[in-house]
Amino acid sequence: MRKIDIRTAKDQVARSDTIRNINKLVVLNYIREFEPTSRAEIARYTALQRSTVSSLVTSLIEEGLVKEVGIGKSSGGRKPMLLELSRDEEAAIGVDITPSMTTIATANLAGEILEKHSFPTFADREKTVSNILRVLEKIKGKLRKNNIQIGVSVPGVVDDVSGVVIYIPFFGWENWKLREELSKRLELPVLVDNDANAIALAESWFGKSEVRGVKSFIAVLVAEGLGTGIFFDGQIYRGNKGAAGEFGHMTIGKQRSDTTCSCGGRYCLEAFVSNKATLNRYNKLAGKAEDDIEKVFDLVLRGDKKALEAVFETVDFLGLGIANLIVGLSPEVVVIAGKITRLWNLIQPTLIEKVSSTIKQKIPTAKITASTLGENPTLLGAISLSLVKKFAKVDLVV
């Protein structure tokens, strides 16, 4: 049950065009999920009239969102014309800002990357913005349509209503009017959100079926920091001013970490679980000064004892954190994203055992699984933010 906010009633009442737009979104999302499909299958599944489906599909084809791709098999009558998402041109622009690299990409309606540019993220915010604008202006100059929204993923707290980045701890950036800066210069709509929220949105659209098919899940991003995106009842939960999901900063006991959290603390979960924490743990054990987490993971796969010890200590703390998430929020699924998923077959049994042994209450269990969004899940998250107006009613995701 969702409370109706009477303060925004004028934006919630069901007008005839509202009903048509919602039905069109239902049809578009059905095609995205089950393509190739037919008008008859859509009508059967959605219980919409066939004439309504045909009208909606015609609109989607005219808008360049859907195309006919051939004749399907007959189930007794005339052979149906099959439909799928249009993949012929750019439909999204994603900007993925991480503490080390910024990646900008275009993608089609299916989230498939068409063009990609990467460069270092500078601690000098103005320099980073200048580089972002330079690449985006080149991309805009090549666009065939100017109705594309730019999605931006950042490693910090974002007020998604105003588009203001409240705080990015890695750089100490505060009150950054990022949406305003980009939209004013580029004259395109911009949506900015936290990186873990963006991943959760991407998982709900492009993830494996066991994630897409549930109403509630949590995406846990293990990267330079530790973030969580909360997807509840078919929408991202953001809390007050977008600050929900900062579980990387919860205190898990009196133990003090050798690694400093991005916020400066040493008792945060992030200080024990981030890639930085794993690197520091390995370097202390091995007497090394390694700064590339991929190389440590390579050593793990080769059976290096010190690398294994460092990673499994990280997994132990990660399991403790996930157990707290399950007890507090009771999701159906917990999705782990980040480079650590390279080791999934190795770490999964230990992680699940740690979670199971930590939770003593008889509560519903959550399936723990690895993300399938690929090597750069935050980039696909930014692409998803760009596509959000095409696939969802805005109030369902913000």
C-alpha positions as CSV (number, residue, x, y, z in Angstrom):
1,M,0.0,0.0,0.0
2,R,1.4,3.4,-1.0
3,K,0.1,6.6,0.6
4,I,-1.3,9.2,-1.7
5,D,0.4,12.6,-1.1
6,I,-2.4,15.1,-1.3
7,R,0.1,17.9,-1.6
8,T,1.0,16.7,-5.1
9,A,-2.5,15.6,-6.0
10,K,-2.6,17.6,-9.3
11,D,0.3,15.5,-10.5
12,Q,-1.2,12.2,-9.5
13,V,-4.8,12.3,-10.7
14,A,-5.5,9.9,-13.6
15,R,-6.4,11.7,-16.8
16,S,-7.0,10.0,-20.1
17,D,-3.5,10.8,-21.4
18,T,-2.0,9.6,-18.1
19,I,-3.7,6.2,-18.5
20,R,-2.5,5.9,-22.2
21,N,1.1,6.9,-21.2
22,I,1.1,4.3,-18.4
23,N,-0.2,1.6,-20.8
24,K,2.4,2.6,-23.4
25,L,5.1,2.1,-20.7
26,V,3.7,-1.3,-19.9
27,V,3.9,-2.3,-23.5
28,L,7.4,-1.0,-24.0
29,N,8.6,-2.8,-20.9
30,Y,7.0,-6.0,-21.9
31,I,8.8,-5.8,-25.3
32,R,12.1,-5.0,-23.5
33,E,11.7,-8.0,-21.2
34,F,10.4,-10.6,-23.7
35,E,11.6,-9.5,-27.1
36,P,11.0,-10.7,-29.8
37,T,7.3,-10.7,-29.1
38,S,4.0,-10.0,-30.9
39,R,1.1,-7.7,-30.5
40,A,-1.1,-10.8,-29.7
41,E,1.3,-11.9,-26.9
42,I,1.3,-8.5,-25.4
43,A,-2.5,-8.3,-25.4
44,R,-2.7,-11.8,-23.8
45,Y,-0.2,-11.0,-21.1
46,T,-1.4,-7.5,-20.2
47,A,-5.1,-8.0,-20.7
48,L,-5.2,-4.9,-22.8
49,Q,-7.6,-4.8,-25.8
50,R,-5.8,-5.9,-29.1
51,S,-6.9,-2.6,-30.7
52,T,-5.3,-0.7,-27.8
53,V,-2.1,-2.7,-28.0
54,S,-1.9,-2.1,-31.8
55,S,-2.4,1.7,-31.3
56,L,0.3,1.8,-28.6
57,V,2.8,-0.2,-30.7
58,T,2.2,2.1,-33.6
59,S,3.1,5.1,-31.4
60,L,6.2,3.4,-30.1
61,I,7.3,2.6,-33.7
62,E,6.7,6.2,-34.7
63,E,8.8,7.4,-31.8
64,G,11.6,5.1,-32.8
65,L,11.5,3.0,-29.7
66,V,10.3,-0.2,-31.2
67,K,10.6,-1.9,-34.6
68,E,9.2,-4.8,-36.5
69,V,11.8,-7.5,-37.1
70,G,10.1,-10.3,-39.0
71,I,7.4,-13.0,-39.0
72,G,6.9,-15.3,-36.1
73,K,5.4,-18.8,-35.9
74,S,1.7,-19.2,-36.1
75,S,-0.3,-20.6,-33.2
76,G,-3.3,-21.4,-35.3
77,G,-4.1,-18.2,-37.2
78,R,-2.2,-15.7,-39.2
79,K,1.5,-15.5,-38.5
80,P,2.4,-12.6,-36.2
81,M,4.7,-9.7,-36.8
82,L,7.5,-9.8,-34.2
83,L,8.6,-6.7,-32.3
84,E,11.8,-5.7,-30.4
85,L,13.5,-2.6,-29.1
86,S,15.1,-0.4,-31.7
87,R,18.9,-0.6,-31.4
88,D,19.7,1.5,-34.4
89,E,20.9,4.7,-32.7
90,E,21.8,6.4,-29.5
91,A,19.1,6.5,-26.9
92,A,21.2,7.2,-23.8
93,I,24.2,9.1,-22.6
94,G,25.8,7.9,-19.3
95,V,28.5,9.7,-17.2
96,D,30.1,7.5,-14.6
97,I,32.3,9.4,-12.1
98,T,34.4,7.3,-9.8
99,P,37.2,8.3,-7.5
100,S,39.8,7.2,-10.1
101,M,38.2,7.4,-13.5
102,T,35.4,9.1,-15.3
103,T,33.7,7.2,-18.2
104,I,31.3,8.7,-20.6
105,A,29.3,6.5,-23.0
106,T,26.4,6.4,-25.4
107,A,24.1,3.4,-25.6
108,N,21.1,2.2,-27.5
109,L,17.7,1.5,-26.0
110,A,18.8,-1.9,-24.8
111,G,21.7,-0.5,-22.8
112,E,24.3,-1.7,-25.3
113,I,27.3,0.6,-25.4
114,L,28.0,2.3,-28.7
115,E,30.8,4.7,-27.9
116,K,33.0,5.1,-24.8
117,H,35.5,7.6,-23.5
118,S,37.5,7.5,-20.3
119,F,39.9,9.8,-18.5
120,P,41.2,10.3,-14.9
121,T,39.0,11.9,-12.3
122,F,40.8,14.9,-11.0
123,A,40.5,16.1,-7.4
124,D,40.2,19.6,-9.0
125,R,36.5,19.6,-9.6
126,E,36.6,22.3,-12.2
127,K,39.1,20.3,-14.2
128,T,36.9,17.2,-14.0
129,V,33.8,19.2,-15.1
130,S,35.7,20.8,-18.0
131,N,36.7,17.3,-19.3
132,I,33.2,16.0,-18.9
133,L,31.7,18.9,-20.8
134,R,34.4,18.6,-23.6
135,V,33.4,15.0,-24.3
136,L,29.7,15.6,-23.9
137,E,29.7,18.5,-26.4
138,K,31.5,16.2,-29.0
139,I,28.9,13.5,-28.4
140,K,26.0,16.0,-28.6
141,G,27.3,17.2,-32.0
142,K,26.9,13.7,-33.4
143,L,23.4,13.0,-32.0
144,R,20.6,12.4,-34.5
145,K,18.0,13.3,-31.8
146,N,18.2,15.9,-29.1
147,N,15.6,14.4,-26.8
148,I,18.2,12.3,-24.9
149,Q,18.6,12.7,-21.1
150,I,22.1,12.5,-19.6
151,G,22.4,10.1,-16.7
152,V,25.2,10.8,-14.2
153,S,26.4,8.4,-11.5
154,V,28.6,9.7,-8.6
155,P,30.2,8.1,-5.5
156,G,28.4,10.2,-3.0
157,V,25.1,11.6,-1.6
158,V,22.8,13.2,-4.1
159,D,19.6,15.1,-3.7
160,D,18.0,13.7,-6.8
161,V,15.2,16.3,-6.8
162,S,17.5,19.3,-7.2
163,G,20.3,17.4,-8.8
164,V,22.8,18.8,-6.2
165,V,25.6,16.5,-5.2
166,I,25.5,17.0,-1.4
167,Y,28.8,15.3,-0.6
168,I,31.5,13.2,-2.3
169,P,33.8,12.0,0.6
170,F,36.7,10.9,-1.6
171,F,37.3,14.5,-2.8
172,G,35.5,16.5,-0.1
173,W,33.2,18.0,-2.8
174,E,30.1,19.6,-1.3
175,N,26.9,21.2,-2.6
176,W,27.9,20.6,-6.3
177,K,25.1,21.8,-8.6
178,L,26.1,19.3,-11.1
179,R,22.8,18.9,-12.9
180,E,22.5,22.7,-13.3
181,E,26.1,23.0,-14.7
182,L,25.6,20.3,-17.3
183,S,22.1,21.1,-18.4
184,K,22.7,24.8,-18.7
185,R,25.8,24.3,-20.9
186,L,24.4,21.4,-23.0
187,E,20.7,22.3,-23.1
188,L,19.8,18.6,-22.4
189,P,17.9,17.2,-19.4
190,V,20.2,15.7,-16.8
191,L,19.5,13.1,-14.0
192,V,22.1,12.7,-11.2
193,D,22.2,9.9,-8.6
194,N,24.4,7.9,-6.3
195,D,26.4,5.1,-7.9
196,A,24.8,2.3,-5.9
197,N,21.3,3.6,-6.6
198,A,22.2,3.7,-10.3
199,I,23.4,0.1,-10.1
200,A,20.2,-1.0,-8.4
201,L,18.2,0.6,-11.2
202,A,20.3,-1.1,-13.8
203,E,19.9,-4.5,-12.0
204,S,16.1,-4.0,-12.1
205,W,16.2,-3.6,-15.9
206,F,19.2,-5.4,-17.2
207,G,20.2,-7.8,-14.4
208,K,19.6,-11.6,-14.2
209,S,16.0,-12.8,-14.1
210,E,16.1,-13.7,-10.4
211,V,16.8,-10.0,-9.6
212,R,14.5,-8.5,-12.3
213,G,11.6,-10.7,-11.1
214,V,11.5,-9.5,-7.5
215,K,10.0,-6.4,-5.9
216,S,12.7,-5.8,-3.2
217,F,16.5,-6.3,-3.4
218,I,19.7,-4.5,-2.3
219,A,22.6,-3.9,-4.5
220,V,26.0,-3.8,-2.7
221,L,28.8,-2.1,-4.5
222,V,32.3,-3.1,-3.4
223,A,34.7,-0.6,-5.0
224,E,37.0,2.2,-3.7
225,G,34.3,2.6,-1.2
226,L,31.2,0.6,-0.2
227,G,27.7,1.6,-1.3
228,T,24.3,0.1,-1.2
229,G,21.3,0.8,-3.5
230,I,17.9,-0.1,-2.0
231,F,15.2,-1.2,-4.4
232,F,11.9,-1.6,-2.6
233,D,8.4,-2.2,-4.0
234,G,9.5,-1.5,-7.5
235,Q,11.4,1.8,-6.9
236,I,14.7,3.1,-5.5
237,Y,14.4,4.1,-1.9
238,R,16.4,7.3,-1.3
239,G,15.4,8.6,2.1
240,N,15.8,12.2,3.2
241,K,17.8,14.3,0.6
242,G,19.0,11.1,-1.1
243,A,21.0,9.9,2.0
244,A,19.5,6.4,2.3
245,G,21.8,3.4,1.7
246,E,25.0,4.8,3.2
247,F,25.5,1.5,5.0
248,G,29.2,1.6,4.3
249,H,29.4,4.1,7.1
250,M,27.6,2.0,9.7
251,T,29.7,1.0,12.7
252,I,30.0,-2.8,13.1
253,G,31.8,-2.9,16.5
254,K,34.6,-1.5,18.5
255,Q,37.3,-2.9,16.3
256,R,39.5,-0.2,14.6
257,S,40.5,-0.7,11.0
258,D,44.0,-0.1,9.7
259,T,42.3,1.5,6.7
260,T,40.7,4.9,6.7
261,C,37.2,5.1,5.4
262,S,36.5,7.7,2.7
263,C,34.7,9.8,5.5
264,G,37.9,9.7,7.6
265,G,36.7,7.2,10.1
266,R,38.2,3.8,11.0
267,Y,35.2,2.0,12.5
268,C,33.0,2.1,9.4
269,L,32.1,-1.1,7.5
270,E,33.7,0.5,4.4
271,A,37.1,0.6,6.2
272,F,37.0,-3.2,6.4
273,V,35.4,-4.2,3.1
274,S,36.4,-1.7,0.3
275,N,39.0,-2.6,-2.3
276,K,41.3,-0.1,-0.4
277,A,40.9,-2.2,2.7
278,T,41.7,-5.4,0.9
279,L,44.8,-3.8,-0.7
280,N,46.1,-2.6,2.7
281,R,45.4,-5.9,4.3
282,Y,47.4,-7.8,1.5
283,N,50.2,-5.3,1.6
284,K,50.6,-5.7,5.4
285,L,50.6,-9.5,5.1
286,A,53.0,-9.6,2.1
287,G,55.2,-6.6,2.9
288,K,54.3,-5.2,-0.5
289,A,53.1,-1.8,-1.8
290,E,50.5,-3.0,-4.3
291,D,48.0,-0.4,-5.4
292,D,46.0,-2.4,-8.1
293,I,43.2,-4.6,-6.7
294,E,43.1,-6.6,-10.0
295,K,46.6,-7.8,-9.4
296,V,45.7,-9.0,-5.9
297,F,42.7,-10.8,-7.3
298,D,44.9,-12.4,-9.9
299,L,47.1,-13.7,-7.1
300,V,44.0,-15.1,-5.4
301,L,43.1,-17.1,-8.5
302,R,46.7,-18.4,-8.6
303,G,46.3,-19.6,-5.0
304,D,48.6,-17.1,-3.3
305,K,48.2,-17.7,0.4
306,K,48.6,-14.1,1.6
307,A,46.2,-12.7,-1.1
308,L,43.7,-15.4,-0.2
309,E,43.9,-14.5,3.5
310,A,43.4,-10.8,2.7
311,V,40.4,-11.4,0.5
312,F,38.7,-13.9,2.9
313,E,39.0,-11.4,5.8
314,T,37.3,-8.9,3.5
315,V,34.6,-11.5,2.8
316,D,34.1,-12.2,6.5
317,F,33.3,-8.5,7.2
318,L,31.2,-8.3,4.0
319,G,29.1,-11.2,5.3
320,L,28.6,-9.4,8.6
321,G,27.4,-6.3,6.8
322,I,25.1,-8.2,4.6
323,A,23.6,-10.0,7.6
324,N,22.8,-6.6,9.1
325,L,21.1,-5.5,5.9
326,I,19.0,-8.6,5.8
327,V,17.9,-8.4,9.4
328,G,17.1,-4.7,9.1
329,L,15.5,-4.5,5.6
330,S,14.4,-8.1,4.7
331,P,15.1,-8.0,1.0
332,E,14.4,-10.9,-1.3
333,V,17.8,-10.7,-3.0
334,V,21.2,-9.2,-2.2
335,V,23.3,-8.5,-5.3
336,I,27.0,-8.0,-5.0
337,A,28.7,-5.8,-7.6
338,G,32.3,-4.7,-8.2
339,K,35.5,-6.3,-9.2
340,I,35.4,-8.8,-6.3
341,T,32.7,-10.7,-8.3
342,R,35.6,-12.1,-10.4
343,L,36.2,-14.3,-7.4
344,W,32.5,-15.2,-7.0
345,N,32.8,-19.0,-7.4
346,L,35.6,-19.0,-4.8
347,I,34.1,-16.6,-2.2
348,Q,30.4,-17.4,-2.5
349,P,30.2,-20.4,-0.1
350,T,32.2,-18.6,2.6
351,L,30.1,-15.4,2.2
352,I,26.8,-17.3,2.5
353,E,28.0,-19.3,5.5
354,K,29.0,-16.1,7.3
355,V,25.6,-14.5,6.6
356,S,23.8,-17.6,7.7
357,S,25.8,-18.1,10.9
358,T,25.4,-14.4,11.9
359,I,21.6,-14.3,11.6
360,K,20.1,-16.1,14.5
361,Q,16.5,-15.0,14.1
362,K,14.0,-17.1,12.2
363,I,13.4,-14.6,9.4
364,P,13.0,-15.0,5.7
365,T,16.3,-15.6,4.0
366,A,17.6,-13.6,1.1
367,K,19.3,-15.0,-2.0
368,I,22.9,-13.7,-2.3
369,T,24.1,-13.4,-5.9
370,A,26.7,-11.7,-8.0
371,S,25.8,-8.9,-10.4
372,T,25.8,-9.7,-14.1
373,L,26.2,-6.1,-15.3
374,G,29.7,-6.7,-16.4
375,E,33.1,-5.1,-15.5
376,N,31.7,-1.5,-15.2
377,P,28.3,-1.7,-13.4
378,T,28.3,1.9,-12.4
379,L,28.5,2.9,-16.1
380,L,25.5,0.8,-16.9
381,G,23.9,2.4,-13.9
382,A,24.5,5.9,-15.5
383,I,23.0,4.6,-18.8
384,S,20.0,3.4,-16.9
385,L,19.5,6.9,-15.4
386,S,19.6,8.2,-18.9
387,L,16.9,5.8,-20.0
388,V,14.6,6.2,-17.0
389,K,12.2,8.6,-18.7
390,K,11.7,6.1,-21.6
391,F,11.0,3.1,-19.4
392,A,9.3,4.4,-16.2
393,K,7.0,6.9,-14.7
394,V,9.4,9.3,-12.9
395,D,7.5,9.0,-9.6
396,L,8.1,5.3,-9.6
397,V,11.9,5.7,-9.5
398,V,12.6,8.9,-7.5
